[in-house]
Amino acid sequence: MNEPARILVLTHDDDPTADVVLSMLNVRGTPFVRCDPGNFPMAMRMTACLGTGAGSWRGSMTGAFRGIDLGSVRAVYYRRPSEFRVPDGTAKHDRDFVTAQARHGLSGVLAGLAEVTWLNHPGAMADARMKPYQLAVAARCGLRAPETLVTNDPFAVREFAIQVGGRIITKSLATMITVDDDLGSGVLYTAEVAEELWSDPGIAVTAHLFQELVDGVDVRMTVVGDQVFATEIHPTNPDGPIDIRAHHEDVSYVPVSVPSPSEPRRSSCWVGCG
């Protein structure tokens, strides 16, 4: 196969954000192939070879989408692909084996393609999801992080709360979807911790993240190459939940400028962790 250079788009079938990006690629005449890795291995085939002395994999991926020559991939847009699937009724130990093999096989081959630009690389995304690591990197880059505690010691939480002035929040260390028999499923949002819960014995069960409560306006930044785009997010109800995500669509957006590295930092500017 000798195909023109293409963008490989890895996302689930119903992602509206990817739809917008791909519509612009169509307008620009940029060739791409879209597929969902979750369809592998049930509805997708991959064959890849690495020859002696070769620096990259060669082969192809085929499925319901039009196939793609791995050698033609010059960029990968990685946008929330679905989980790998196996046939219904597969025993758990077989299911675990199949999905692990699929993840390491398909993902490993794609990660091993030479001279390919990723947006964003799964490894970098995995690092960014680790909030303690994320905050430490931000601090080393000169950004101000709130006073933060990671612990499973209930007594340490009370001491921390007193130290930072008596108002603290907690947020999940990993992105979590909670499931309740009565309320259904939902995201575990950031919330203020009441004083009577500062020494809750349940804290000892696992690691928890706590931060001092910092009042202000939520600003989200997106970085594309060397360009930084920032937007303030204002809730319709200022007295609602602390976590801006809990307001869903009841928000308004205001673009804001980002100070250059040579400009003095605003004393009220803090970096959080998503």
Buried (B, 14 or more C-beta within 10 A) or exposed (E): EEBEEBBBBBBBBEBEEBEEBBEEBEEEEEBBBBBBBBBBBEEBEBEBEEEEEEEBBBBBBEBEBEBBBBBBBBBBBBBEBBEBBBEEEBEEEEBEEBBEEBBEBBBEBBBBBEEBEBEEBBEEEEEBBBBEEBBEBBEEEEBBBBEBBBBEBBEBBBBBBEEBEEEBBBBBBEEEEEEEEEEEEEEBBBEEBEEEBBBBEEBEEEEBBBBBBBEEEBBEEEEEEEEEEBEBBBBEEEEEBBBBEBBEEEBEEEEEEEEEEEEEEEEEEBBBBE
